[in-house]
Amino acid sequence: MFTTTGSRGLYKAPLSKGLLLVLNGLTVMLTLLPQYQDLFMYNLQAVTQQHQVWRFLLGRLVCLDVKDAFCSSLLIYNFRIFERRFGSRKFASFLLGTWCISALMDFLLAQAFQFLFDYEVEELPAGLLAPVFSLFVPFYLLIPRMPVTQVLSHIHITNKSLVYIVGLQLLTSSPFMWLLALSGLISGGLYHCNVLWMQKLLFIPVWVSRIGRYILEPLFSSSQPTSETPLGMGATLDIQRQQRMDMLDQQLLLAQYNEARRNTRQQPQSGLFQWTRLFPSLRQRGQNRPPVQPRPQAQTPPSTQPPLLDNSPVAEEQVARLVEMGFSRIDALEALRASNNDINMATNFLLQH
């Protein structure tokens, strides 16, 4: 939606779809039935003085403000890329871990604010807000920043700018939203860095994941988008041109890959088959591509493989970004060479294969 991570909707993101449907449905229901909103208020005073610990559960799930629900839904929809990349179980474990840690951080930060400024924080904004803010930690660390355009020749607009703007809008929606944002960022950093082995203590068990896979996933799973999906009527000419370019590039890559596989079947080679070395960039194909220089080999028929790009320079910063995203350094180097240092295309290659 905002980033260059694809436009496949909620495909392979059943947990994100379930959160969007269930939580927003409850928000609409509570808006129509305001007499039940008191049960879902995140009242810290009631927790500390009246020992209503259950408010930590109900008050930190459903947004009572429609604007907060809308902004958090946009962020959850954008952060679905982590569920696709790491799987629903690991994504759910991250949300569970940060939800538990942020509950403690909310209480500690409220007590610290009262100690420093002699002001008691009685109520905080309700909803799954702190775990949503915690997702900004892997978003900042793992998603590469790609420049899109410039404003006034000085302000750079990237593929992540609109996400930060939505987060800023959510941050300024209420007076004490900053406390939840700080709590979420701290809990996200602690869980992402696995401080005190939190990832081994707070996680979704395998048996719970299996139950969700067989019971809940059929309800919230989305069908796979087809490659023949027409372009949106509201798309601009630049978006349509880019989508056609991507579709053409994928078709050429697939055709060249199939041709290379046929060649390798006829002529076996030693070692593992590196598919990424067979895909030069779309912009490097055609008349500007240097001709293949055959190398004389004894008792070896000439090969029709495309030239390998082993000598192509690769930016070390882009290699580091791909390695931080979880790919091996060898695969990152091969993908960047094959895509002519286009980190977006290299990431798509590594995710799809």
HELIX and SHEET records of a PDB file:
HELIX    1   1 PRO A   14  LEU A   32  1                                  19    
HELIX    2   2 PRO A   34  PHE A   40  5                                   7    
HELIX    3   3 LEU A   44  GLN A   49  1                                   6    
HELIX    4   4 ARG A   55  LEU A   58  1                                   4    
HELIX    5   5 VAL A   66  ASN A   78  1                                  13    
HELIX    6   6 ARG A   80  PHE A   86  1                                   7    
HELIX    7   7 SER A   88  PHE A  117  1                                  30    
HELIX    8   8 LEU A  129  SER A  134  1                                   6    
HELIX    9   9 PHE A  136  LEU A  142  1                                   7    
HELIX   10  10 SER A  161  LEU A  171  1                                  11    
HELIX   11  11 MET A  177  HIS A  192  1                                  16    
HELIX   12  12 VAL A  195  TRP A  197  5                                   3    
HELIX   13  13 MET A  198  LEU A  201  1                                   4    
HELIX   14  14 VAL A  206  ILE A  211  1                                   6    
HELIX   15  15 GLY A  212  LEU A  216  3                                   5    
HELIX   16  16 GLU A  217  PHE A  220  1                                   4    
HELIX   17  17 LEU A  237  GLN A  266  1                                  30    
HELIX   18  18 TRP A  275  LEU A  278  5                                   4    
HELIX   19  19 LEU A  282  GLN A  284  5                                   3    
HELIX   20  20 GLU A  316  GLU A  324  1                                   9    
HELIX   21  21 ARG A  329  ALA A  338  1                                  10    
HELIX   22  22 ILE A  343  GLN A  352  1                                  10    
SHEET    1   A 2 TYR A  42  ASN A  43  0                                        
SHEET    2   A 2 GLU A 123  LEU A 124 -1                                        
SHEET    1   B 2 PRO A 147  VAL A 151  0                                        
SHEET    2   B 2 ILE A 155  THR A 158 -1                                        
END                                                                             
